[in-house]
Amino acid sequence: MFKEHFTRYDLDGNGSITGGELGPLMESLGHSTSERQIDAFLTSVDTDRSGSIEFDEFVALVAKKMKSDRVLKYFKALDKNGDGYLTAEELKSAL
């Protein structure tokens, strides 16, 4: 599944997603971004400093996003009154 998504945005098929290919990817995720924001994002994800996102970096990014979404889901389930904070009582109830 990850490879399919990666390939969809690797428009030139060279095995990496460049800054120019990153714009459409970000837009598909609902983020309109400037060139400066794309460059900053690319720098934060590009762990080998190649100037592009390779498949392993893409998988790490998606896994991190999935994990944070899961944590947020559990947090919301524990936050019974929906105020954005976990009280001692809510934590006690969860445990």
N, C-alpha and C positions, 0 to 999 in steps of 0.2 A: 504494500500500500504506500509506504513512504517513497519507494523508488518511483512509483507511478506519479505521485505528486511532484517529486523533484524533477522528473523528466518533463513534466508539463511546463515548468518555469525555466528550464534550461533550454532556452529557445534555439540556441545555435548548436545544441547537442555536444558541447565540448566537455561535459562532465562537471561543470561548475556554473553557479549562478552569479553573474556580475551585477554591478550597480544598475546598469541599464535594464537588466532582466528583473531586478528586485522591485522596481516600481509597480509593474502589473501584479506581482505576487502580493505586495502590501495592499494594493487596492482590492484584490480579491478577498482579502481578510477584513475589509471594511475600514482601512486606514488610508486616508489621503495624505501623502507625505511630500515634503519638498526634497530637492536634491541634497541639501545639507543633512536632513534627517535620514535619508537613505544612506549617505556616506557614513554617518555616525552609527547607524544600525549595522552596516556592513563591517565596520571596524570592530564593533563589540562582539560580533558572531564569528568573524574570521580569525580563528585561533592560531592558524599557521601563518598568518600575515601574507597570504598569497594575493590578496586583492579581490578575492571572490569566495563564494561559499561552496565548498565541496560537499559531497553526499554525507560524509560522517559528521560534518558541522551542522548540516541541515537536520539530520536525525537527532543530534543532541539538542538543537533548538526546539524541535517539535516535542521531544520527550519532556523537556523542561516545562514547556507550555502546558502539556497534558497533566503533568504532576501538579502545577500550580492551580489548574482548573479543578483538579480533584480535591486539593487541600481547601480551596474556597468552598466547594460543595459541602465538605464535611463541617467546615466552620459554620456555614449558614444553617446546617442541620442542628448544630449544637446551640446556636444563638436563638433560643426559643422566642424571645421578645423582639427579635429583628433590629436591635439598636446598634449593631456593629461591634459590640463588645461581649466578651464572655464573662459573666459574673461567677462568683465562687459557687453559687447555687447551681448554675448551668453546668459548670465543670463537675461538680459533685454528682449531679444527676447523670452526666455522661459516663462517669467512672463507675 
